Amino acid sequence: MIGAGPAGLTAAYQLVKRGEPVLVIEADDIVGGISRTVERDGWRFDLGGHRFFTKVQAVEDLWHEILPDEDFLMRPRMSRIYYDGKYYDYPLKALNALKNLGVIEAFRCVGSYAWAKARPPKDQSNYENWLVARFGWRLYRRFFKTYTEKVWGVPVHEMPADWAAQRVKGLSLGNAIMNALLPRRNQKDITSLIEEFQYPKYGPGMMWERCRDLVVKFGGEVRMSTRVVGVHTTDGVVDAITIENPDGSRERLAAAAVISTMPMRELVAAVEPPVPPEVRAAGDALHYRDFLTVALVVPKAASFPDNWIYIHASEVKVGRIQNFGSWSPFMVKDDKTCLGLEYFVFEGDDVWTMRDEDLIAMGSRELEQLDLVRATDVERGFVVRVPKAYPYYDTEYRQNVERIVGYFDEHARGLHLIGRNGMHKYNNQDHSMYTAMLTVENLFGALHDIWSVNVEEEYHEESRPSHGGTGRDAPVLPPRAATK
């Protein structure tokens, strides 16, 4: 097993429950991947904000198998959008939105929406036109353009619509307005409007630390700070890996199967014998978006009640701000809270390479600039950098992934790709877990197509009949073929 994030540990846990020998190799010194909980001096940080809700019943059941019910909190969702000096409640609330927009601008937005519905852009293959067709130009510029360009670092019109359909499927001006006007309720059909969610009281890493312990308890092994530097094949079948231990020594280990969550680009480079030039080029062409969190300790009374605030303002670099105390009171201490300022970056750029003290100073200034917290109220700060946080969907990623996967299917049998970076696919935590669960079943004769989990254009946020749980269905699950 390569990687001890949600997908890797889920696969390992499912295997050890079957009595199978499992070795998990993790390059970092902490489990959980981007779903980890980082702890610094007693403060806990959730990297990215992980709401625990799913409509995949098998995942819901597994969460509660790993952690007892008393370790989950049911948390109210509160979030806002900052734009043009004003804070908009999100999900939208009619009076708040009307007050911020003003009557004239509100009519202009509705008119722009009506025009877009009557005359939608003909080419909706890029993210900008996809959004305009659903919201109109005025709301697109107000609520999507700036934030999206912060997150991905490129103009919206250069982004393919794949990511758009996945992230805001089912959300349009019409149903956003209906949600604003109707009485408050725990809306669960559209993920972006969910108003309540489960959350482990010590953050998402609590889940994966417990899962690691269960893997070890049932006979598995987890090696930390250890890298996979070679994946070896003989006659088209994977039969060994080479690892680099913390002391720099290398070791070759036999493997009956390899389940990988490591970034696909790195995996391609690690395969031996080397892959053909065109496959290596496809791997090299895969890209990632990185991010860092600047966590600032402030008095609880000086902060805000939101779980997070989206910052749609070009005058500051921060993209989103979390209040970890609003996620769980167990993540903070005393009468203070900790705010996580998220900066979306490319590894090695100017923000990524800033000194920690300069990042803390910049974050403090931006909090005050946004009229959230005075810079002088910041008592201390921490910086957490996360490389390869998000697979990058450029116009050629799909064919590059298909070329790599096609080669592995033929020349690296026994190599199974799961999870977000393993599949270079923008899966959420629950979908990453589900790819792992189905892959383990495939090892024992099932014929699931894990690539149909979370197919963006089809079902990411579609509502389906509920089977319990706390929120989304994975609306179209992979066909469950009969086992051999």
C-alpha positions as CSV (number, residue, x, y, z in Angstrom):
1,M,0.0,0.0,0.0
2,I,1.5,3.3,-1.1
3,G,0.2,6.2,1.0
4,A,-1.6,6.5,4.4
5,G,-4.3,9.0,3.5
6,P,-8.0,8.2,3.5
7,A,-7.9,5.9,0.5
8,G,-4.7,4.0,1.4
9,L,-5.7,3.4,5.0
10,T,-9.2,2.4,4.0
11,A,-7.8,-0.2,1.6
12,A,-5.4,-1.4,4.3
13,Y,-8.1,-1.7,6.9
14,Q,-10.4,-3.6,4.6
15,L,-7.6,-6.0,3.7
16,V,-6.5,-6.7,7.3
17,K,-10.1,-7.4,8.3
18,R,-9.9,-10.2,5.7
19,G,-6.8,-11.6,7.3
20,E,-4.5,-10.4,4.5
21,P,-0.9,-9.3,5.1
22,V,-0.5,-5.5,4.5
23,L,2.4,-3.1,4.5
24,V,1.6,0.6,4.2
25,I,4.4,2.9,3.1
26,E,3.9,6.6,3.9
27,A,6.4,9.3,2.9
28,D,5.2,11.8,5.5
29,D,5.5,11.6,9.2
30,I,1.8,11.9,9.8
31,V,-1.2,9.9,8.5
32,G,-4.3,11.3,6.8
33,G,-2.9,13.0,3.7
34,I,-4.7,16.3,3.1
35,S,-7.3,15.0,5.6
36,R,-4.8,15.0,8.4
37,T,-5.1,17.1,11.6
38,V,-1.9,19.1,12.1
39,E,-1.1,19.8,15.8
40,R,1.2,22.6,16.9
41,D,1.6,23.4,20.6
42,G,-1.8,22.0,21.4
43,W,-3.6,23.8,18.5
44,R,-5.2,21.6,15.9
45,F,-5.6,22.6,12.2
46,D,-7.9,21.0,9.6
47,L,-6.2,21.5,6.2
48,G,-9.0,22.5,3.8
49,G,-12.0,21.9,6.0
50,H,-13.5,18.4,5.9
51,R,-17.2,18.1,6.4
52,F,-18.2,14.5,7.1
53,F,-21.3,13.8,5.2
54,T,-21.9,11.3,2.4
55,K,-24.6,9.5,0.6
56,V,-22.4,6.4,0.1
57,Q,-23.8,4.2,2.8
58,A,-20.8,1.9,2.9
59,V,-18.6,4.9,3.6
60,E,-21.0,6.2,6.3
61,D,-20.9,2.8,8.0
62,L,-17.1,2.6,7.8
63,W,-16.7,6.0,9.5
64,H,-18.8,4.9,12.4
65,E,-17.0,1.5,12.5
66,I,-13.6,3.3,12.8
67,L,-14.7,5.9,15.3
68,P,-17.4,5.5,18.0
69,D,-20.5,7.7,17.7
70,E,-19.4,9.8,20.8
71,D,-16.3,11.0,18.9
72,F,-18.5,12.7,16.3
73,L,-20.0,16.1,16.7
74,M,-23.0,17.4,14.7
75,R,-22.0,20.8,13.6
76,P,-24.1,23.7,12.1
77,R,-22.6,25.0,8.9
78,M,-22.1,28.8,8.7
79,S,-20.2,30.4,5.9
80,R,-20.1,33.7,4.0
81,I,-18.7,35.2,0.8
82,Y,-16.7,38.5,1.0
83,Y,-17.0,40.6,-2.1
84,D,-16.6,44.4,-2.6
85,G,-16.4,45.1,1.1
86,K,-19.5,43.2,2.0
87,Y,-20.2,39.8,3.5
88,Y,-22.9,37.7,1.9
89,D,-24.4,34.8,3.8
90,Y,-23.9,31.5,2.0
91,P,-26.2,29.7,1.4
92,L,-27.8,32.9,0.2
93,K,-30.4,34.6,2.4
94,A,-32.8,36.9,0.6
95,L,-32.7,39.9,2.9
96,N,-28.9,39.8,3.3
97,A,-28.3,39.4,-0.4
98,L,-30.7,42.2,-1.3
99,K,-29.2,44.5,1.3
100,N,-25.7,43.9,0.0
101,L,-26.6,44.1,-3.7
102,G,-29.1,46.9,-3.5
103,V,-32.4,46.8,-5.4
104,I,-31.0,48.1,-8.7
105,E,-28.0,45.7,-8.8
106,A,-30.3,42.8,-7.7
107,F,-32.6,43.5,-10.8
108,R,-29.5,43.8,-13.0
109,C,-28.3,40.4,-11.7
110,V,-31.7,38.8,-12.4
111,G,-31.8,40.4,-15.8
112,S,-28.3,39.1,-16.6
113,Y,-29.4,35.6,-15.5
114,A,-32.5,35.8,-17.7
115,W,-30.3,36.9,-20.7
116,A,-27.9,34.0,-20.1
117,K,-30.8,31.5,-20.0
118,A,-32.2,32.9,-23.2
119,R,-28.9,33.3,-25.0
120,P,-26.3,30.9,-23.2
121,P,-22.8,30.8,-24.5
122,K,-22.5,28.4,-27.4
123,D,-19.2,26.9,-26.2
124,Q,-19.6,25.7,-22.6
125,S,-16.4,23.5,-22.6
126,N,-14.6,26.1,-20.6
127,Y,-15.4,26.9,-16.9
128,E,-16.3,30.6,-17.5
129,N,-18.9,30.0,-20.1
130,W,-20.3,27.0,-18.1
131,L,-20.8,29.2,-15.1
132,V,-22.2,32.2,-17.1
133,A,-24.8,29.9,-18.7
134,R,-26.1,29.0,-15.2
135,F,-25.7,32.3,-13.3
136,G,-25.3,35.2,-15.9
137,W,-22.3,37.5,-16.3
138,R,-23.0,39.7,-13.3
139,L,-23.2,37.0,-10.7
140,Y,-20.4,35.1,-12.3
141,R,-18.1,38.1,-11.9
142,R,-19.3,38.7,-8.3
143,F,-19.3,35.2,-6.9
144,F,-17.1,33.0,-9.0
145,K,-14.4,34.7,-11.1
146,T,-11.9,36.1,-8.5
147,Y,-12.1,33.2,-6.0
148,T,-11.7,30.6,-8.7
149,E,-8.7,32.3,-10.2
150,K,-7.1,32.5,-6.7
151,V,-7.7,28.8,-6.2
152,W,-6.3,27.6,-9.6
153,G,-3.9,30.4,-10.6
154,V,-5.2,30.8,-14.2
155,P,-7.9,32.8,-15.9
156,V,-11.3,31.1,-15.6
157,H,-11.8,31.0,-19.4
158,E,-8.7,28.8,-19.7
159,M,-10.1,26.1,-17.4
160,P,-12.0,23.1,-18.8
161,A,-15.6,22.6,-17.6
162,D,-14.8,19.2,-16.1
163,W,-14.0,20.7,-12.7
164,A,-17.0,23.1,-12.9
165,A,-19.5,20.3,-13.3
166,Q,-18.0,18.4,-10.4
167,R,-17.9,21.2,-7.9
168,V,-21.2,23.1,-8.5
169,K,-23.4,20.5,-10.2
170,G,-27.1,21.3,-9.5
171,L,-26.4,24.8,-8.2
172,S,-27.9,27.7,-10.2
173,L,-29.3,31.1,-9.5
174,G,-32.8,29.7,-9.5
175,N,-32.3,27.1,-6.8
176,A,-30.0,29.4,-4.9
177,I,-32.7,32.0,-4.7
178,M,-35.3,29.3,-3.8
179,N,-33.1,28.2,-1.0
180,A,-32.8,31.8,0.2
181,L,-36.5,32.4,0.2
182,L,-37.8,29.2,1.6
183,P,-37.8,28.6,5.4
184,R,-34.5,27.4,6.8
185,R,-34.1,23.6,6.8
186,N,-31.2,21.2,6.5
187,Q,-31.0,21.2,2.7
188,K,-29.1,18.1,1.5
189,D,-29.8,17.8,-2.2
190,I,-27.0,20.1,-3.3
191,T,-23.7,19.7,-1.5
192,S,-22.8,23.4,-1.7
193,L,-26.0,24.2,0.4
194,I,-25.6,21.6,3.2
195,E,-26.4,23.3,6.5
196,E,-25.3,20.6,9.0
197,F,-22.6,18.0,9.0
198,Q,-20.7,15.5,11.2
199,Y,-17.2,16.2,12.4
200,P,-14.7,14.3,14.5
201,K,-14.1,16.3,17.7
202,Y,-10.4,16.4,17.2
203,G,-10.5,17.0,13.5
204,P,-10.4,14.6,10.5
205,G,-7.0,13.2,11.4
206,M,-8.6,11.6,14.4
207,M,-10.3,9.2,12.0
208,W,-7.1,8.2,10.2
209,E,-5.0,7.9,13.3
210,R,-7.5,5.5,14.7
211,C,-7.7,3.7,11.3
212,R,-3.8,3.3,11.4
213,D,-4.0,1.8,14.9
214,L,-6.7,-0.7,13.8
215,V,-4.6,-1.7,10.8
216,V,-1.7,-2.4,13.1
217,K,-3.9,-4.1,15.7
218,F,-5.1,-6.6,13.0
219,G,-1.6,-7.5,11.9
220,G,-0.7,-4.9,9.3
221,E,2.4,-2.7,9.3
222,V,2.6,1.0,8.7
223,R,6.0,2.6,7.9
224,M,6.3,6.4,8.2
225,S,8.8,8.8,6.6
226,T,9.5,6.1,4.1
227,R,9.3,6.6,0.3
228,V,8.5,4.2,-2.6
229,V,11.2,4.9,-5.2
230,G,10.6,1.9,-7.4
231,V,7.7,-0.2,-8.6
232,H,9.0,-3.3,-10.4
233,T,7.3,-5.4,-13.0
234,T,8.3,-8.8,-14.6
235,D,6.5,-9.9,-17.8
236,G,3.9,-7.2,-17.3
237,V,3.0,-8.0,-13.7
238,V,4.0,-6.0,-10.6
239,D,6.1,-8.1,-8.3
240,A,8.1,-5.8,-6.0
241,I,8.7,-2.3,-4.8
242,T,11.9,-0.5,-3.6
243,I,11.6,1.7,-0.6
244,E,13.9,4.4,0.8
245,N,14.0,4.3,4.6
246,P,14.3,7.3,6.9
247,D,18.0,6.7,7.2
248,G,18.5,6.8,3.4
249,S,19.0,3.0,3.0
250,R,17.0,1.2,0.3
251,E,15.2,-2.1,0.5
252,R,13.5,-4.2,-2.2
253,L,10.3,-5.9,-1.1
254,A,8.3,-8.6,-2.9
255,A,4.6,-7.7,-3.5
256,A,1.7,-9.7,-4.6
257,A,-0.2,-6.5,-5.5
258,V,0.4,-2.8,-5.1
259,I,-2.3,-0.3,-4.3
260,S,-1.1,3.2,-4.9
261,T,-2.3,6.7,-3.8
262,M,1.0,8.4,-4.6
263,P,0.8,11.2,-7.2
264,M,0.4,9.7,-10.6
265,R,3.3,11.7,-12.0
266,E,5.7,10.3,-9.4
267,L,4.4,6.8,-9.9
268,V,5.1,6.9,-13.6
269,A,8.7,7.9,-12.9
270,A,9.1,5.1,-10.4
271,V,8.0,2.2,-12.6
272,E,10.7,-0.3,-13.6
273,P,11.6,-1.1,-16.4
274,P,11.0,2.5,-17.4
275,V,7.8,3.3,-19.2
276,P,8.0,4.3,-22.9
277,P,8.8,8.0,-23.6
278,E,5.2,8.9,-24.5
279,V,3.9,7.5,-21.2
280,R,6.6,9.3,-19.3
281,A,5.7,12.5,-21.1
282,A,2.1,12.0,-20.2
283,G,3.2,11.7,-16.5
284,D,5.4,14.8,-16.7
285,A,2.5,16.8,-18.1
286,L,0.3,16.2,-15.1
287,H,0.3,19.2,-12.7
288,Y,-0.9,20.0,-9.2
289,R,-2.1,23.0,-7.3
290,D,-0.4,23.4,-3.9
291,F,-1.6,25.4,-0.9
292,L,-0.5,26.6,2.5
293,T,-2.4,27.5,5.7
294,V,-1.4,30.4,8.0
295,A,-2.9,29.6,11.3
296,L,-3.3,32.6,13.6
297,V,-4.3,32.5,17.3
298,V,-6.7,35.3,18.3
299,P,-9.0,35.9,21.3
300,K,-12.3,34.1,20.8
301,A,-14.2,37.3,21.3
302,A,-12.3,39.0,18.5
303,S,-13.1,36.3,15.8
304,F,-16.2,35.4,13.8
305,P,-18.7,32.6,14.1
306,D,-18.3,31.1,10.6
307,N,-16.8,27.8,9.8
308,W,-15.2,29.5,6.9
309,I,-15.4,32.6,4.7
310,Y,-14.7,32.7,1.0
311,I,-12.6,35.8,0.0
312,H,-13.7,37.1,-3.4
313,A,-11.4,40.1,-3.3
314,S,-8.3,40.7,-5.5
315,E,-6.8,43.2,-3.1
316,V,-5.7,40.4,-0.7
317,K,-4.0,37.1,-1.5
318,V,-5.9,34.9,1.0
319,G,-8.6,32.7,-0.6
320,R,-10.5,31.3,2.3
321,I,-10.4,31.7,6.1
322,Q,-11.5,29.0,8.5
323,N,-12.3,29.4,12.2
324,F,-11.2,26.1,13.7
325,G,-13.1,26.8,16.9
326,S,-16.3,26.8,14.9
327,W,-15.5,23.3,13.5
328,S,-14.9,21.9,17.0
329,P,-14.3,23.5,20.4
330,F,-11.9,20.6,21.1
331,M,-9.5,22.0,18.5
332,V,-8.8,25.2,20.4
333,K,-8.2,26.1,24.0
334,D,-8.8,28.6,26.7
335,D,-10.9,31.7,25.5
336,K,-9.1,31.8,22.2
337,T,-9.6,30.4,18.8
338,C,-7.4,29.8,15.8
339,L,-8.1,31.1,12.3
340,G,-6.7,29.3,9.2
341,L,-5.9,31.6,6.3
342,E,-5.6,29.5,3.1
343,Y,-3.4,30.5,0.3
344,F,-3.6,28.7,-3.0
345,V,-0.1,28.6,-4.6
346,F,2.3,26.7,-6.8
347,E,5.2,25.1,-5.0
348,G,8.2,27.4,-5.4
349,D,6.3,30.6,-6.1
350,D,6.7,33.8,-4.2
351,V,4.1,33.0,-1.5
352,W,5.3,29.4,-1.1
353,T,8.9,30.5,-0.5
354,M,8.1,33.3,1.9
355,R,9.5,33.0,5.4
356,D,7.0,31.8,8.0
357,E,7.3,35.1,10.0
358,D,6.5,37.1,6.8
359,L,3.5,34.9,6.0
360,I,2.2,35.4,9.6
361,A,2.6,39.1,9.3
362,M,0.9,39.2,5.9
363,G,-2.0,37.1,7.2
364,S,-2.4,39.4,10.2
365,R,-2.5,42.5,7.9
366,E,-5.1,40.8,5.6
367,L,-7.4,40.0,8.5
368,E,-7.5,43.6,9.4
369,Q,-7.8,44.7,5.8
370,L,-10.9,42.5,5.6
371,D,-12.3,44.1,8.7
372,L,-12.4,40.7,10.5
373,V,-9.7,40.9,13.2
374,R,-7.3,43.6,14.1
375,A,-3.7,42.7,13.4
376,T,-2.7,43.6,16.9
377,D,-5.1,40.9,18.2
378,V,-3.0,38.1,16.6
379,E,-1.1,36.5,19.4
380,R,1.0,33.9,17.5
381,G,1.0,32.0,14.2
382,F,2.0,28.8,12.5
383,V,2.5,27.9,8.8
384,V,1.6,24.5,7.2
385,R,2.6,23.9,3.6
386,V,0.8,21.2,1.6
387,P,2.4,20.2,-1.8
388,K,0.2,18.6,-4.5
389,A,-3.0,19.3,-2.7
390,Y,-5.2,19.3,-5.8
391,P,-4.9,17.5,-9.1
392,Y,-4.8,20.2,-11.8
393,Y,-7.3,19.8,-14.6
394,D,-5.8,21.3,-17.7
395,T,-7.1,20.8,-21.2
396,E,-4.9,17.8,-21.8
397,Y,-5.1,16.0,-18.4
398,R,-7.8,13.6,-19.5
399,Q,-5.9,12.1,-22.4
400,N,-2.7,12.0,-20.3
401,V,-4.4,10.0,-17.5
402,E,-6.0,7.7,-20.1
403,R,-2.6,7.0,-21.7
404,I,-1.0,6.2,-18.3
405,V,-3.8,4.0,-17.1
406,G,-4.0,2.2,-20.4
407,Y,-0.3,1.4,-20.2
408,F,-0.5,0.2,-16.6
409,D,-3.5,-2.1,-17.4
410,E,-1.4,-3.9,-20.0
411,H,2.1,-3.7,-18.6
412,A,1.8,-3.3,-14.9
413,R,-1.0,-5.7,-13.9
414,G,-1.5,-5.9,-10.2
415,L,-1.0,-2.2,-9.8
416,H,-4.1,-0.5,-8.6
417,L,-4.7,3.3,-8.5
418,I,-7.0,4.8,-5.9
419,G,-7.7,8.1,-4.2
420,R,-7.4,11.7,-5.3
421,N,-3.7,11.9,-6.4
422,G,-3.5,8.2,-7.2
423,M,-6.1,8.6,-9.9
424,H,-5.4,12.3,-10.6
425,K,-9.1,12.9,-10.0
426,Y,-10.7,15.6,-7.8
427,N,-12.4,13.1,-5.4
428,N,-13.7,14.1,-2.1
429,Q,-12.7,12.1,1.0
430,D,-15.7,9.8,0.8
431,H,-15.3,9.0,-2.9
432,S,-11.6,8.4,-2.3
433,M,-12.5,5.9,0.4
434,Y,-15.0,4.3,-1.9
435,T,-12.5,3.7,-4.7
436,A,-10.4,1.9,-2.1
437,M,-13.3,-0.3,-0.8
438,L,-14.2,-1.3,-4.4
439,T,-10.6,-2.0,-5.3
440,V,-10.2,-4.4,-2.4
441,E,-13.4,-6.2,-3.5
442,N,-11.8,-6.4,-7.0
443,L,-8.8,-8.2,-5.5
444,F,-11.2,-10.9,-4.5
445,G,-13.0,-11.3,-7.8
446,A,-15.4,-8.4,-8.1
447,L,-15.4,-6.4,-11.4
448,H,-16.1,-2.8,-10.2
449,D,-15.1,0.1,-12.5
450,I,-13.6,2.4,-9.9
451,W,-13.2,5.1,-12.5
452,S,-17.0,5.6,-12.5
453,V,-16.9,6.7,-8.9
454,N,-17.6,10.5,-8.8
455,V,-17.9,10.9,-12.5
456,E,-18.0,14.7,-12.7
457,E,-20.5,15.5,-15.4
458,E,-22.9,12.8,-14.3
459,Y,-23.5,12.8,-10.6
460,H,-21.3,14.6,-8.2
461,E,-24.0,16.7,-6.6
462,E,-27.2,15.1,-8.0
463,S,-29.9,14.2,-5.5
464,R,-30.9,10.6,-5.2
465,P,-33.3,8.8,-2.8
466,S,-31.6,8.8,0.6
467,H,-30.4,5.7,2.3
468,G,-29.4,7.3,5.5
469,G,-26.3,9.2,6.3
470,T,-25.8,12.9,6.6
471,G,-25.9,14.4,3.2
472,R,-24.9,13.6,-0.4
473,D,-25.5,10.5,-2.4
474,A,-22.9,9.4,-4.7
475,P,-25.7,9.5,-7.2
476,V,-24.6,6.8,-9.7
477,L,-22.5,4.1,-8.1
478,P,-20.4,1.7,-10.1
479,P,-22.3,-1.4,-11.3
480,R,-21.7,-4.2,-8.9
481,A,-20.9,-7.2,-11.1
482,A,-21.2,-10.7,-9.7
483,T,-18.0,-12.1,-8.2
484,K,-16.2,-15.0,-9.7
